[in-house]
Amino acid sequence: EVQLVQSGAEVKKPGESLKISCKTSGYSFTNYWIGWVRQMPGKGLEWMGIIYPGDSETKYSPSFHGQVTISADKSINTAYLQWNSLKASDTAIYYCARHPILGGYYYYYIDVWGKGTAVTVSS
Amino acid sequence: DFVMTQSPDSLAVSLGERATINCKSSQSVFSSSNNKNYLAWYQQKPGQPPKLLISWASTRESGVPDRFSGGGSGTDFTLTISSLQAEDVAVYYCQQFYTTPPTTFGGGTKVEIK
């Protein structure tokens, strides 16, 4: 069974750094794009970016490029989302999300979701 | 940039009745190379992550009840719940994956029981 297990809720102050994780199992981690989706309180879904753990290639939404860093550690099948300096507007639930391969081609809909990590940034 | 517009924002339907959600893309998501529409639908129940219901505009995922169906092509798409059940109360999102980055979601449609 494919599983994406995310790290627990975080409460941080503005200006602090944070790295949340998504530990995967049940599939070949290095062969699928995996990324992050933001959901601000009471709002819709925003695709942030993805990483291909096989070679660490990343693709970011222009809205999030330079604001966060997506990384992966293929030795422990885990993807990460990192902030250097949090803002109150980063308060949201962040979902880890896998993108499928079909017939050897990569597609960018999401076939498996993590349960989400709630991040609260408040002074 | 692709903009995905869903309508209505919310919808109240009686149990057993039909619910129809619309999704319009600012550009075509149809690929003539494989004759497919790069459009997916997700269901998000309260307090849960989204769940993939339909890919390629009309292909139901394994285990999704057949009362859910997707249709449309090019820029205009629909998600239909043929006979609304209590467990279908959720927010539904469409997503285009024709271009990445980024892929874009619609704003969501909340389905409730009348």
HADDOCK unambig.tbl for C-alpha pairs under 7 A between the chains (distance, minus, plus):
assign (segid A and resid 44 and name CA) (segid B and resid 107 and name CA) 5.63 0.50 0.50
assign (segid A and resid 44 and name CA) (segid B and resid 108 and name CA) 6.35 0.50 0.50
assign (segid A and resid 45 and name CA) (segid B and resid 105 and name CA) 6.34 0.50 0.50
assign (segid A and resid 46 and name CA) (segid B and resid 105 and name CA) 6.82 0.50 0.50
assign (segid A and resid 47 and name CA) (segid B and resid 102 and name CA) 6.62 0.50 0.50
assign (segid A and resid 47 and name CA) (segid B and resid 103 and name CA) 6.45 0.50 0.50
assign (segid A and resid 47 and name CA) (segid B and resid 104 and name CA) 6.64 0.50 0.50
assign (segid A and resid 59 and name CA) (segid B and resid 101 and name CA) 6.31 0.50 0.50
assign (segid A and resid 60 and name CA) (segid B and resid 101 and name CA) 6.26 0.50 0.50
assign (segid A and resid 60 and name CA) (segid B and resid 102 and name CA) 6.98 0.50 0.50
assign (segid A and resid 61 and name CA) (segid B and resid 101 and name CA) 5.53 0.50 0.50
assign (segid A and resid 61 and name CA) (segid B and resid 102 and name CA) 4.83 0.50 0.50
assign (segid A and resid 108 and name CA) (segid B and resid 97 and name CA) 5.28 0.50 0.50
assign (segid A and resid 108 and name CA) (segid B and resid 103 and name CA) 6.99 0.50 0.50
assign (segid A and resid 109 and name CA) (segid B and resid 40 and name CA) 6.67 0.50 0.50
assign (segid A and resid 109 and name CA) (segid B and resid 97 and name CA) 5.77 0.50 0.50
assign (segid A and resid 110 and name CA) (segid B and resid 52 and name CA) 6.95 0.50 0.50
assign (segid A and resid 111 and name CA) (segid B and resid 52 and name CA) 6.02 0.50 0.50
assign (segid A and resid 113 and name CA) (segid B and resid 49 and name CA) 6.65 0.50 0.50
assign (segid A and resid 114 and name CA) (segid B and resid 49 and name CA) 6.99 0.50 0.50
assign (segid A and resid 115 and name CA) (segid B and resid 48 and name CA) 6.80 0.50 0.50
assign (segid A and resid 115 and name CA) (segid B and resid 49 and name CA) 5.46 0.50 0.50
assign (segid A and resid 116 and name CA) (segid B and resid 49 and name CA) 6.70 0.50 0.50
